Amino acid sequence: MSIDWAALGQVFGISLAVTVAMVGVFTLGIVGTSRKGAPEQGGTAAVVPGGAVGASPLARTGAYACFAVCAAVVAYGIYLIVA
């Protein structure tokens, strides 16, 4: 029995890189959905404890895109395992 150490190293390196990238993308998604903007001067935003308001539509759209990328990578991984 012989182990192809070069191939094992490649699999380890790519797995580590993809894992770190997906953690980063998922973190961006969480930050995008929780981003709080300051209410405008004289605005009539609803008062929330801490004075926070909801995330902007652009930040929320970016966050959803990040979550979609994560879901696509997970689906591709499942496809590779099943196929």
PDB file of N, CA, C and O in Angstrom:
ATOM      1  N   MET A   1       0.848  -1.173   0.000  1.00  0.00           N
ATOM      2  CA  MET A   1       0.000   0.000   0.000  1.00  0.00           C
ATOM      3  C   MET A   1       0.899   1.243   0.000  1.00  0.00           C
ATOM      4  O   MET A   1       1.839   1.353   0.787  1.00  0.00           O
ATOM      5  N   SER A   2       0.584   2.162  -0.895  1.00  0.00           N
ATOM      6  CA  SER A   2       1.375   3.373  -1.059  1.00  0.00           C
ATOM      7  C   SER A   2       0.468   4.596  -0.959  1.00  0.00           C
ATOM      8  O   SER A   2      -0.628   4.617  -1.519  1.00  0.00           O
ATOM      9  N   ILE A   3       0.926   5.585  -0.257  1.00  0.00           N
ATOM     10  CA  ILE A   3       0.141   6.822  -0.094  1.00  0.00           C
ATOM     11  C   ILE A   3       0.737   7.888  -1.001  1.00  0.00           C
ATOM     12  O   ILE A   3       1.942   8.137  -0.971  1.00  0.00           O
ATOM     13  N   ASP A   4      -0.101   8.508  -1.796  1.00  0.00           N
ATOM     14  CA  ASP A   4       0.324   9.609  -2.662  1.00  0.00           C
ATOM     15  C   ASP A   4       0.282  10.892  -1.829  1.00  0.00           C
ATOM     16  O   ASP A   4      -0.752  11.556  -1.748  1.00  0.00           O
ATOM     17  N   TRP A   5       1.400  11.226  -1.221  1.00  0.00           N
ATOM     18  CA  TRP A   5       1.462  12.351  -0.288  1.00  0.00           C
ATOM     19  C   TRP A   5       1.222  13.685  -0.977  1.00  0.00           C
ATOM     20  O   TRP A   5       0.688  14.608  -0.362  1.00  0.00           O
ATOM     21  N   ALA A   6       1.603  13.801  -2.230  1.00  0.00           N
ATOM     22  CA  ALA A   6       1.379  15.056  -2.957  1.00  0.00           C
ATOM     23  C   ALA A   6      -0.123  15.297  -3.150  1.00  0.00           C
ATOM     24  O   ALA A   6      -0.610  16.411  -2.956  1.00  0.00           O
ATOM     25  N   ALA A   7      -0.842  14.254  -3.529  1.00  0.00           N
ATOM     26  CA  ALA A   7      -2.296  14.386  -3.708  1.00  0.00           C
ATOM     27  C   ALA A   7      -2.980  14.664  -2.380  1.00  0.00           C
ATOM     28  O   ALA A   7      -3.905  15.474  -2.312  1.00  0.00           O
ATOM     29  N   LEU A   8      -2.528  13.994  -1.322  1.00  0.00           N
ATOM     30  CA  LEU A   8      -3.096  14.228   0.000  1.00  0.00           C
ATOM     31  C   LEU A   8      -2.853  15.665   0.449  1.00  0.00           C
ATOM     32  O   LEU A   8      -3.732  16.291   1.041  1.00  0.00           O
ATOM     33  N   GLY A   9      -1.674  16.181   0.171  1.00  0.00           N
ATOM     34  CA  GLY A   9      -1.369  17.575   0.505  1.00  0.00           C
ATOM     35  C   GLY A   9      -2.225  18.561  -0.279  1.00  0.00           C
ATOM     36  O   GLY A   9      -2.657  19.580   0.258  1.00  0.00           O
ATOM     37  N   GLN A  10      -2.470  18.254  -1.555  1.00  0.00           N
ATOM     38  CA  GLN A  10      -3.329  19.125  -2.364  1.00  0.00           C
ATOM     39  C   GLN A  10      -4.753  19.140  -1.827  1.00  0.00           C
ATOM     40  O   GLN A  10      -5.364  20.204  -1.723  1.00  0.00           O
ATOM     41  N   VAL A  11      -5.284  17.982  -1.487  1.00  0.00           N
ATOM     42  CA  VAL A  11      -6.645  17.903  -0.948  1.00  0.00           C
ATOM     43  C   VAL A  11      -6.721  18.674   0.365  1.00  0.00           C
ATOM     44  O   VAL A  11      -7.680  19.411   0.597  1.00  0.00           O
ATOM     45  N   PHE A  12      -5.727  18.512   1.218  1.00  0.00           N
ATOM     46  CA  PHE A  12      -5.714  19.232   2.491  1.00  0.00           C
ATOM     47  C   PHE A  12      -5.655  20.741   2.272  1.00  0.00           C
ATOM     48  O   PHE A  12      -6.398  21.491   2.904  1.00  0.00           O
ATOM     49  N   GLY A  13      -4.784  21.180   1.391  1.00  0.00           N
ATOM     50  CA  GLY A  13      -4.629  22.612   1.145  1.00  0.00           C
ATOM     51  C   GLY A  13      -5.878  23.253   0.560  1.00  0.00           C
ATOM     52  O   GLY A  13      -6.287  24.331   0.992  1.00  0.00           O
ATOM     53  N   ILE A  14      -6.477  22.599  -0.411  1.00  0.00           N
ATOM     54  CA  ILE A  14      -7.691  23.136  -1.033  1.00  0.00           C
ATOM     55  C   ILE A  14      -8.849  23.118  -0.042  1.00  0.00           C
ATOM     56  O   ILE A  14      -9.628  24.069   0.025  1.00  0.00           O
ATOM     57  N   SER A  15      -8.962  22.041   0.726  1.00  0.00           N
ATOM     58  CA  SER A  15     -10.028  21.975   1.741  1.00  0.00           C
ATOM     59  C   SER A  15      -9.875  23.078   2.768  1.00  0.00           C
ATOM     60  O   SER A  15     -10.863  23.697   3.160  1.00  0.00           O
ATOM     61  N   LEU A  16      -8.665  23.332   3.207  1.00  0.00           N
ATOM     62  CA  LEU A  16      -8.424  24.395   4.186  1.00  0.00           C
ATOM     63  C   LEU A  16      -8.760  25.767   3.602  1.00  0.00           C
ATOM     64  O   LEU A  16      -9.389  26.591   4.265  1.00  0.00           O
ATOM     65  N   ALA A  17      -8.341  26.005   2.371  1.00  0.00           N
ATOM     66  CA  ALA A  17      -8.599  27.300   1.736  1.00  0.00           C
ATOM     67  C   ALA A  17     -10.102  27.532   1.527  1.00  0.00           C
ATOM     68  O   ALA A  17     -10.602  28.626   1.792  1.00  0.00           O
ATOM     69  N   VAL A  18     -10.817  26.513   1.056  1.00  0.00           N
ATOM     70  CA  VAL A  18     -12.253  26.662   0.831  1.00  0.00           C
ATOM     71  C   VAL A  18     -12.982  26.842   2.152  1.00  0.00           C
ATOM     72  O   VAL A  18     -13.931  27.623   2.227  1.00  0.00           O
ATOM     73  N   THR A  19     -12.563  26.143   3.185  1.00  0.00           N
ATOM     74  CA  THR A  19     -13.190  26.288   4.496  1.00  0.00           C
ATOM     75  C   THR A  19     -13.012  27.701   5.040  1.00  0.00           C
ATOM     76  O   THR A  19     -13.969  28.306   5.523  1.00  0.00           O
ATOM     77  N   VAL A  20     -11.811  28.220   4.964  1.00  0.00           N
ATOM     78  CA  VAL A  20     -11.558  29.583   5.447  1.00  0.00           C
ATOM     79  C   VAL A  20     -12.349  30.597   4.622  1.00  0.00           C
ATOM     80  O   VAL A  20     -12.901  31.549   5.173  1.00  0.00           O
ATOM     81  N   ALA A  21     -12.404  30.398   3.317  1.00  0.00           N
ATOM     82  CA  ALA A  21     -13.159  31.316   2.453  1.00  0.00           C
ATOM     83  C   ALA A  21     -14.650  31.276   2.785  1.00  0.00           C
ATOM     84  O   ALA A  21     -15.294  32.324   2.839  1.00  0.00           O
ATOM     85  N   MET A  22     -15.203  30.092   3.006  1.00  0.00           N
ATOM     86  CA  MET A  22     -16.634  29.984   3.306  1.00  0.00           C
ATOM     87  C   MET A  22     -16.970  30.575   4.671  1.00  0.00           C
ATOM     88  O   MET A  22     -18.038  31.162   4.845  1.00  0.00           O
ATOM     89  N   VAL A  23     -16.081  30.429   5.626  1.00  0.00           N
ATOM     90  CA  VAL A  23     -16.299  31.069   6.927  1.00  0.00           C
ATOM     91  C   VAL A  23     -16.307  32.583   6.754  1.00  0.00           C
ATOM     92  O   VAL A  23     -17.126  33.271   7.364  1.00  0.00           O
ATOM     93  N   GLY A  24     -15.414  33.103   5.939  1.00  0.00           N
ATOM     94  CA  GLY A  24     -15.375  34.539   5.675  1.00  0.00           C
ATOM     95  C   GLY A  24     -16.630  35.036   4.967  1.00  0.00           C
ATOM     96  O   GLY A  24     -17.170  36.083   5.325  1.00  0.00           O
ATOM     97  N   VAL A  25     -17.097  34.299   3.971  1.00  0.00           N
ATOM     98  CA  VAL A  25     -18.296  34.701   3.235  1.00  0.00           C
ATOM     99  C   VAL A  25     -19.519  34.642   4.142  1.00  0.00           C
ATOM    100  O   VAL A  25     -20.363  35.537   4.102  1.00  0.00           O
ATOM    101  N   PHE A  26     -19.623  33.597   4.958  1.00  0.00           N
ATOM    102  CA  PHE A  26     -20.755  33.487   5.875  1.00  0.00           C
ATOM    103  C   PHE A  26     -20.722  34.617   6.912  1.00  0.00           C
ATOM    104  O   PHE A  26     -21.762  35.156   7.288  1.00  0.00           O
ATOM    105  N   THR A  27     -19.525  34.963   7.364  1.00  0.00           N
ATOM    106  CA  THR A  27     -19.382  36.073   8.309  1.00  0.00           C
ATOM    107  C   THR A  27     -19.831  37.382   7.668  1.00  0.00           C
ATOM    108  O   THR A  27     -20.504  38.184   8.316  1.00  0.00           O
ATOM    109  N   LEU A  28     -19.475  37.607   6.425  1.00  0.00           N
ATOM    110  CA  LEU A  28     -19.946  38.805   5.726  1.00  0.00           C
ATOM    111  C   LEU A  28     -21.466  38.824   5.629  1.00  0.00           C
ATOM    112  O   LEU A  28     -22.084  39.883   5.737  1.00  0.00           O
ATOM    113  N   GLY A  29     -22.069  37.661   5.425  1.00  0.00           N
ATOM    114  CA  GLY A  29     -23.522  37.583   5.380  1.00  0.00           C
ATOM    115  C   GLY A  29     -24.157  37.949   6.707  1.00  0.00           C
ATOM    116  O   GLY A  29     -25.156  38.667   6.748  1.00  0.00           O
ATOM    117  N   ILE A  30     -23.585  37.462   7.779  1.00  0.00           N
ATOM    118  CA  ILE A  30     -24.116  37.792   9.104  1.00  0.00           C
ATOM    119  C   ILE A  30     -23.946  39.275   9.395  1.00  0.00           C
ATOM    120  O   ILE A  30     -24.858  39.916   9.917  1.00  0.00           O
ATOM    121  N   VAL A  31     -22.792  39.819   9.061  1.00  0.00           N
ATOM    122  CA  VAL A  31     -22.562  41.248   9.283  1.00  0.00           C
ATOM    123  C   VAL A  31     -23.518  42.081   8.436  1.00  0.00           C
ATOM    124  O   VAL A  31     -24.007  43.116   8.887  1.00  0.00           O
ATOM    125  N   GLY A  32     -23.783  41.634   7.214  1.00  0.00           N
ATOM    126  CA  GLY A  32     -24.688  42.370   6.334  1.00  0.00           C
ATOM    127  C   GLY A  32     -26.114  42.407   6.836  1.00  0.00           C
ATOM    128  O   GLY A  32     -26.816  43.399   6.635  1.00  0.00           O
ATOM    129  N   THR A  33     -26.553  41.346   7.483  1.00  0.00           N
ATOM    130  CA  THR A  33     -27.920  41.344   7.997  1.00  0.00           C
ATOM    131  C   THR A  33     -28.040  42.047   9.330  1.00  0.00           C
ATOM    132  O   THR A  33     -29.142  42.417   9.734  1.00  0.00           O
ATOM    133  N   SER A  34     -26.936  42.238  10.017  1.00  0.00           N
ATOM    134  CA  SER A  34     -27.010  42.865  11.332  1.00  0.00           C
ATOM    135  C   SER A  34     -26.455  44.279  11.358  1.00  0.00           C
ATOM    136  O   SER A  34     -26.396  44.903  12.417  1.00  0.00           O
ATOM    137  N   ARG A  35     -26.053  44.784  10.222  1.00  0.00           N
ATOM    138  CA  ARG A  35     -25.488  46.132  10.171  1.00  0.00           C
ATOM    139  C   ARG A  35     -26.537  47.135  10.606  1.00  0.00           C
ATOM    140  O   ARG A  35     -27.668  47.123  10.120  1.00  0.00           O
ATOM    141  N   LYS A  36     -26.157  47.984  11.507  1.00  0.00           N
ATOM    142  CA  LYS A  36     -27.088  48.985  12.009  1.00  0.00           C
ATOM    143  C   LYS A  36     -26.607  50.367  11.590  1.00  0.00           C
ATOM    144  O   LYS A  36     -25.456  50.740  11.816  1.00  0.00           O
ATOM    145  N   GLY A  37     -27.501  51.106  10.985  1.00  0.00           N
ATOM    146  CA  GLY A  37     -27.181  52.460  10.578  1.00  0.00           C
ATOM    147  C   GLY A  37     -27.736  53.458  11.578  1.00  0.00           C
ATOM    148  O   GLY A  37     -28.702  53.175  12.286  1.00  0.00           O
ATOM    149  N   ALA A  38     -27.131  54.598  11.628  1.00  0.00           N
ATOM    150  CA  ALA A  38     -27.613  55.648  12.527  1.00  0.00           C
ATOM    151  C   ALA A  38     -28.820  56.326  11.899  1.00  0.00           C
ATOM    152  O   ALA A  38     -28.816  56.583  10.696  1.00  0.00           O
ATOM    153  N   PRO A  39     -29.863  56.626  12.689  1.00  0.00           N
ATOM    154  CA  PRO A  39     -31.012  57.327  12.133  1.00  0.00           C
ATOM    155  C   PRO A  39     -30.621  58.734  11.685  1.00  0.00           C
ATOM    156  O   PRO A  39     -29.758  59.376  12.284  1.00  0.00           O
ATOM    157  N   GLU A  40     -31.268  59.193  10.630  1.00  0.00           N
ATOM    158  CA  GLU A  40     -30.961  60.519  10.111  1.00  0.00           C
ATOM    159  C   GLU A  40     -31.421  61.591  11.081  1.00  0.00           C
ATOM    160  O   GLU A  40     -32.296  61.365  11.917  1.00  0.00           O
ATOM    161  N   GLN A  41     -30.814  62.762  10.954  1.00  0.00           N
ATOM    162  CA  GLN A  41     -31.208  63.885  11.797  1.00  0.00           C
ATOM    163  C   GLN A  41     -32.660  64.241  11.520  1.00  0.00           C
ATOM    164  O   GLN A  41     -33.049  64.459  10.373  1.00  0.00           O
ATOM    165  N   GLY A  42     -33.444  64.297  12.562  1.00  0.00           N
ATOM    166  CA  GLY A  42     -34.835  64.682  12.408  1.00  0.00           C
ATOM    167  C   GLY A  42     -35.697  63.594  11.812  1.00  0.00           C
ATOM    168  O   GLY A  42     -36.857  63.834  11.480  1.00  0.00           O
ATOM    169  N   GLY A  43     -35.146  62.393  11.669  1.00  0.00           N
ATOM    170  CA  GLY A  43     -35.907  61.291  11.081  1.00  0.00           C
ATOM    171  C   GLY A  43     -36.964  60.780  12.050  1.00  0.00           C
ATOM    172  O   GLY A  43     -36.944  61.081  13.244  1.00  0.00           O
ATOM    173  N   THR A  44     -37.875  60.007  11.508  1.00  0.00           N
ATOM    174  CA  THR A  44     -38.945  59.458  12.333  1.00  0.00           C
ATOM    175  C   THR A  44     -38.815  57.946  12.434  1.00  0.00           C
ATOM    176  O   THR A  44     -39.821  57.238  12.463  1.00  0.00           O
ATOM    177  N   ALA A  45     -37.593  57.450  12.488  1.00  0.00           N
ATOM    178  CA  ALA A  45     -37.378  56.010  12.592  1.00  0.00           C
ATOM    179  C   ALA A  45     -37.918  55.515  13.927  1.00  0.00           C
ATOM    180  O   ALA A  45     -37.873  56.220  14.936  1.00  0.00           O
ATOM    181  N   ALA A  46     -38.426  54.294  13.910  1.00  0.00           N
ATOM    182  CA  ALA A  46     -38.951  53.719  15.146  1.00  0.00           C
ATOM    183  C   ALA A  46     -37.825  53.598  16.163  1.00  0.00           C
ATOM    184  O   ALA A  46     -36.696  53.251  15.815  1.00  0.00           O
ATOM    185  N   VAL A  47     -38.132  53.879  17.390  1.00  0.00           N
ATOM    186  CA  VAL A  47     -37.130  53.821  18.449  1.00  0.00           C
ATOM    187  C   VAL A  47     -36.954  52.364  18.863  1.00  0.00           C
ATOM    188  O   VAL A  47     -37.907  51.698  19.268  1.00  0.00           O
ATOM    189  N   VAL A  48     -35.726  51.887  18.754  1.00  0.00           N
ATOM    190  CA  VAL A  48     -35.375  50.526  19.128  1.00  0.00           C
ATOM    191  C   VAL A  48     -34.373  50.640  20.264  1.00  0.00           C
ATOM    192  O   VAL A  48     -33.561  51.566  20.260  1.00  0.00           O
ATOM    193  N   PRO A  49     -34.398  49.741  21.230  1.00  0.00           N
ATOM    194  CA  PRO A  49     -33.400  49.821  22.306  1.00  0.00           C
ATOM    195  C   PRO A  49     -31.990  49.915  21.743  1.00  0.00           C
ATOM    196  O   PRO A  49     -31.600  49.113  20.895  1.00  0.00           O
ATOM    197  N   GLY A  50     -31.250  50.866  22.201  1.00  0.00           N
ATOM    198  CA  GLY A  50     -29.903  51.101  21.700  1.00  0.00           C
ATOM    199  C   GLY A  50     -29.882  52.054  20.528  1.00  0.00           C
ATOM    200  O   GLY A  50     -28.803  52.399  20.044  1.00  0.00           O
ATOM    201  N   GLY A  51     -31.026  52.489  20.056  1.00  0.00           N
ATOM    202  CA  GLY A  51     -31.100  53.452  18.965  1.00  0.00           C
ATOM    203  C   GLY A  51     -30.752  52.871  17.612  1.00  0.00           C
ATOM    204  O   GLY A  51     -30.436  53.627  16.694  1.00  0.00           O
ATOM    205  N   ALA A  52     -30.798  51.564  17.453  1.00  0.00           N
ATOM    206  CA  ALA A  52     -30.412  50.923  16.196  1.00  0.00           C
ATOM    207  C   ALA A  52     -31.608  50.828  15.257  1.00  0.00           C
ATOM    208  O   ALA A  52     -32.757  50.746  15.690  1.00  0.00           O
ATOM    209  N   VAL A  53     -31.313  50.841  13.980  1.00  0.00           N
ATOM    210  CA  VAL A  53     -32.337  50.625  12.955  1.00  0.00           C
ATOM    211  C   VAL A  53     -31.896  49.451  12.103  1.00  0.00           C
ATOM    212  O   VAL A  53     -30.757  49.000  12.220  1.00  0.00           O
ATOM    213  N   GLY A  54     -32.776  48.944  11.245  1.00  0.00           N
ATOM    214  CA  GLY A  54     -32.481  47.764  10.429  1.00  0.00           C
ATOM    215  C   GLY A  54     -31.381  48.003   9.409  1.00  0.00           C
ATOM    216  O   GLY A  54     -30.990  49.141   9.149  1.00  0.00           O
ATOM    217  N   ALA A  55     -30.890  46.916   8.837  1.00  0.00           N
ATOM    218  CA  ALA A  55     -29.840  46.987   7.828  1.00  0.00           C
ATOM    219  C   ALA A  55     -30.383  47.625   6.554  1.00  0.00           C
ATOM    220  O   ALA A  55     -31.570  47.514   6.247  1.00  0.00           O
ATOM    221  N   SER A  56     -29.505  48.289   5.824  1.00  0.00           N
ATOM    222  CA  SER A  56     -29.917  48.926   4.576  1.00  0.00           C
ATOM    223  C   SER A  56     -30.257  47.852   3.537  1.00  0.00           C
ATOM    224  O   SER A  56     -29.780  46.722   3.636  1.00  0.00           O
ATOM    225  N   PRO A  57     -31.075  48.200   2.547  1.00  0.00           N
ATOM    226  CA  PRO A  57     -31.430  47.205   1.517  1.00  0.00           C
ATOM    227  C   PRO A  57     -30.211  46.674   0.758  1.00  0.00           C
ATOM    228  O   PRO A  57     -30.171  45.496   0.403  1.00  0.00           O
ATOM    229  N   LEU A  58     -29.227  47.523   0.510  1.00  0.00           N
ATOM    230  CA  LEU A  58     -28.026  47.069  -0.199  1.00  0.00           C
ATOM    231  C   LEU A  58     -27.243  46.067   0.644  1.00  0.00           C
ATOM    232  O   LEU A  58     -26.779  45.048   0.132  1.00  0.00           O
ATOM    233  N   ALA A  59     -27.096  46.357   1.940  1.00  0.00           N
ATOM    234  CA  ALA A  59     -26.385  45.431   2.823  1.00  0.00           C
ATOM    235  C   ALA A  59     -27.134  44.112   2.940  1.00  0.00           C
ATOM    236  O   ALA A  59     -26.517  43.046   2.955  1.00  0.00           O
ATOM    237  N   ARG A  60     -28.457  44.175   3.023  1.00  0.00           N
ATOM    238  CA  ARG A  60     -29.253  42.957   3.139  1.00  0.00           C
ATOM    239  C   ARG A  60     -29.163  42.129   1.849  1.00  0.00           C
ATOM    240  O   ARG A  60     -29.099  40.901   1.911  1.00  0.00           O
ATOM    241  N   THR A  61     -29.159  42.780   0.699  1.00  0.00           N
ATOM    242  CA  THR A  61     -29.031  42.070  -0.577  1.00  0.00           C
ATOM    243  C   THR A  61     -27.663  41.397  -0.680  1.00  0.00           C
ATOM    244  O   THR A  61     -27.563  40.249  -1.115  1.00  0.00           O
ATOM    245  N   GLY A  62     -26.621  42.105  -0.285  1.00  0.00           N
ATOM    246  CA  GLY A  62     -25.286  41.512  -0.281  1.00  0.00           C
ATOM    247  C   GLY A  62     -25.181  40.329   0.662  1.00  0.00           C
ATOM    248  O   GLY A  62     -24.525  39.332   0.358  1.00  0.00           O
ATOM    249  N   ALA A  63     -25.836  40.447   1.817  1.00  0.00           N
ATOM    250  CA  ALA A  63     -25.827  39.351   2.780  1.00  0.00           C
ATOM    251  C   ALA A  63     -26.526  38.128   2.209  1.00  0.00           C
ATOM    252  O   ALA A  63     -26.046  37.005   2.365  1.00  0.00           O
ATOM    253  N   TYR A  64     -27.660  38.341   1.546  1.00  0.00           N
ATOM    254  CA  TYR A  64     -28.366  37.218   0.941  1.00  0.00           C
ATOM    255  C   TYR A  64     -27.529  36.577  -0.166  1.00  0.00           C
ATOM    256  O   TYR A  64     -27.565  35.360  -0.347  1.00  0.00           O
ATOM    257  N   ALA A  65     -26.782  37.387  -0.900  1.00  0.00           N
ATOM    258  CA  ALA A  65     -25.890  36.842  -1.926  1.00  0.00           C
ATOM    259  C   ALA A  65     -24.793  35.987  -1.285  1.00  0.00           C
ATOM    260  O   ALA A  65     -24.431  34.937  -1.816  1.00  0.00           O
ATOM    261  N   CYS A  66     -24.269  36.436  -0.152  1.00  0.00           N
ATOM    262  CA  CYS A  66     -23.251  35.651   0.561  1.00  0.00           C
ATOM    263  C   CYS A  66     -23.821  34.309   1.020  1.00  0.00           C
ATOM    264  O   CYS A  66     -23.168  33.273   0.896  1.00  0.00           O
ATOM    265  N   PHE A  67     -25.049  34.340   1.552  1.00  0.00           N
ATOM    266  CA  PHE A  67     -25.672  33.094   1.986  1.00  0.00           C
ATOM    267  C   PHE A  67     -25.946  32.174   0.798  1.00  0.00           C
ATOM    268  O   PHE A  67     -25.843  30.954   0.925  1.00  0.00           O
ATOM    269  N   ALA A  68     -26.294  32.745  -0.352  1.00  0.00           N
ATOM    270  CA  ALA A  68     -26.528  31.944  -1.553  1.00  0.00           C
ATOM    271  C   ALA A  68     -25.232  31.281  -2.016  1.00  0.00           C
ATOM    272  O   ALA A  68     -25.247  30.128  -2.447  1.00  0.00           O
ATOM    273  N   VAL A  69     -24.124  31.990  -1.931  1.00  0.00           N
ATOM    274  CA  VAL A  69     -22.826  31.410  -2.297  1.00  0.00           C
ATOM    275  C   VAL A  69     -22.496  30.245  -1.369  1.00  0.00           C
ATOM    276  O   VAL A  69     -22.034  29.197  -1.822  1.00  0.00           O
ATOM    277  N   CYS A  70     -22.733  30.427  -0.069  1.00  0.00           N
ATOM    278  CA  CYS A  70     -22.469  29.343   0.881  1.00  0.00           C
ATOM    279  C   CYS A  70     -23.337  28.125   0.574  1.00  0.00           C
ATOM    280  O   CYS A  70     -22.855  26.992   0.596  1.00  0.00           O
ATOM    281  N   ALA A  71     -24.607  28.360   0.292  1.00  0.00           N
ATOM    282  CA  ALA A  71     -25.510  27.250  -0.026  1.00  0.00           C
ATOM    283  C   ALA A  71     -25.071  26.541  -1.309  1.00  0.00           C
ATOM    284  O   ALA A  71     -25.155  25.316  -1.398  1.00  0.00           O
ATOM    285  N   ALA A  72     -24.606  27.301  -2.298  1.00  0.00           N
ATOM    286  CA  ALA A  72     -24.143  26.701  -3.548  1.00  0.00           C
ATOM    287  C   ALA A  72     -22.904  25.839  -3.320  1.00  0.00           C
ATOM    288  O   ALA A  72     -22.786  24.761  -3.903  1.00  0.00           O
ATOM    289  N   VAL A  73     -21.989  26.296  -2.488  1.00  0.00           N
ATOM    290  CA  VAL A  73     -20.780  25.518  -2.208  1.00  0.00           C
ATOM    291  C   VAL A  73     -21.135  24.236  -1.464  1.00  0.00           C
ATOM    292  O   VAL A  73     -20.579  23.176  -1.752  1.00  0.00           O
ATOM    293  N   VAL A  74     -22.054  24.327  -0.513  1.00  0.00           N
ATOM    294  CA  VAL A  74     -22.488  23.124   0.210  1.00  0.00           C
ATOM    295  C   VAL A  74     -23.172  22.145  -0.754  1.00  0.00           C
ATOM    296  O   VAL A  74     -22.908  20.944  -0.707  1.00  0.00           O
ATOM    297  N   ALA A  75     -24.039  22.651  -1.618  1.00  0.00           N
ATOM    298  CA  ALA A  75     -24.721  21.789  -2.581  1.00  0.00           C
ATOM    299  C   ALA A  75     -23.720  21.127  -3.531  1.00  0.00           C
ATOM    300  O   ALA A  75     -23.870  19.953  -3.869  1.00  0.00           O
ATOM    301  N   TYR A  76     -22.709  21.869  -3.956  1.00  0.00           N
ATOM    302  CA  TYR A  76     -21.686  21.298  -4.833  1.00  0.00           C
ATOM    303  C   TYR A  76     -20.893  20.216  -4.108  1.00  0.00           C
ATOM    304  O   TYR A  76     -20.567  19.184  -4.695  1.00  0.00           O
ATOM    305  N   GLY A  77     -20.583  20.446  -2.843  1.00  0.00           N
ATOM    306  CA  GLY A  77     -19.886  19.428  -2.057  1.00  0.00           C
ATOM    307  C   GLY A  77     -20.693  18.152  -1.914  1.00  0.00           C
ATOM    308  O   GLY A  77     -20.152  17.052  -2.023  1.00  0.00           O
ATOM    309  N   ILE A  78     -21.985  18.299  -1.669  1.00  0.00           N
ATOM    310  CA  ILE A  78     -22.857  17.118  -1.587  1.00  0.00           C
ATOM    311  C   ILE A  78     -22.926  16.411  -2.936  1.00  0.00           C
ATOM    312  O   ILE A  78     -22.920  15.182  -3.002  1.00  0.00           O
ATOM    313  N   TYR A  79     -22.991  17.196  -4.008  1.00  0.00           N
ATOM    314  CA  TYR A  79     -22.997  16.602  -5.350  1.00  0.00           C
ATOM    315  C   TYR A  79     -21.715  15.782  -5.595  1.00  0.00           C
ATOM    316  O   TYR A  79     -21.773  14.681  -6.142  1.00  0.00           O
ATOM    317  N   LEU A  80     -20.573  16.326  -5.190  1.00  0.00           N
ATOM    318  CA  LEU A  80     -19.307  15.601  -5.392  1.00  0.00           C
ATOM    319  C   LEU A  80     -19.260  14.306  -4.588  1.00  0.00           C
ATOM    320  O   LEU A  80     -18.690  13.310  -5.035  1.00  0.00           O
ATOM    321  N   ILE A  81     -19.861  14.326  -3.404  1.00  0.00           N
ATOM    322  CA  ILE A  81     -19.850  13.112  -2.571  1.00  0.00           C
ATOM    323  C   ILE A  81     -20.775  12.057  -3.163  1.00  0.00           C
ATOM    324  O   ILE A  81     -20.435  10.875  -3.198  1.00  0.00           O
ATOM    325  N   VAL A  82     -21.940  12.484  -3.625  1.00  0.00           N
ATOM    326  CA  VAL A  82     -22.942  11.540  -4.131  1.00  0.00           C
ATOM    327  C   VAL A  82     -22.564  11.005  -5.503  1.00  0.00           C
ATOM    328  O   VAL A  82     -22.779   9.827  -5.788  1.00  0.00           O
ATOM    329  N   ALA A  83     -22.001  11.860  -6.359  1.00  0.00           N
ATOM    330  CA  ALA A  83     -21.716  11.452  -7.744  1.00  0.00           C
ATOM    331  C   ALA A  83     -20.569  10.466  -7.828  1.00  0.00           C
ATOM    332  O   ALA A  83     -20.209  10.028  -8.921  1.00  0.00           O
TER     333      ALA A  83
END
